[in-house]
Amino acid sequence: MNKAVFLDKDGTLIPDIPYNVNPDLITLEEGVVEGLQLLKEQGYLLVIVSNQSGVAKGIFKEDALQPVQHKIEMLLAQYHVSINGFYYCPHFPNTGLELYARSCDCRKPEPGLLLKASMDLHIDLSQSWMVGDILNDVEAGKRAGCKAILIDNGNETEWLLNEQRTPDFKAATITEAAQYIVMSSIHKEWSNEKRLV
């Protein structure tokens, strides 16, 4: 089984420009490259999981997301970082296009995107992490069985906390989150070895 870090897209991996599907406007957030390189070195799969309600609202078509994915992959490839999966939810209840206007199990905070990725990519969710900029990301990760880190950059405004919406750690950047994930993994391995002695 693989271990993975699930990454929110807008506001975490790239700057949040609402409903943007123009590849020319896509850049990486500060502190992304070093963090993802570190996670790759430690054997983590990198999987993007993103809510894309612009599809349901008729703002853009679903096939407009493919060039977005390609642009992110191209930006990261310059630094020898590859993405292992790109999963998105196009739904939004009671809004817009009938095909997509419904409740679902894939729109975060529901865990469906992570569960689908775990089946496709043979991921051990108990050894994996969710990293995002709002508490819906944290909740999706926890409900899927992962640990979760909040990128505390001001994008969360409601702060409705409960056990599933409480992050295991708050970080300013993905690099800081990655350092915490790696240190947690080392500490866990050390604890396991100590118990075996």
Secondary structure, 3 states (H helix, E strand, C coil): CECEEEECCECCCECCCCCCCCHHHCCCCCCHHHHHHHHHHCCCEEEEEEECCCCCCCCCCHHHHHHHHHHHHHHHHCCCCCCCEEEEECCCCCCCCCCCCCCCCCCCCCCHHHHHHHHHHCECHHHCEEEECCHHHHHHHHHHCCEEEEECCCCCCCCCCCHHHCCCEEECCHHHHHHHHHHHHHHHHHHHHHHHC
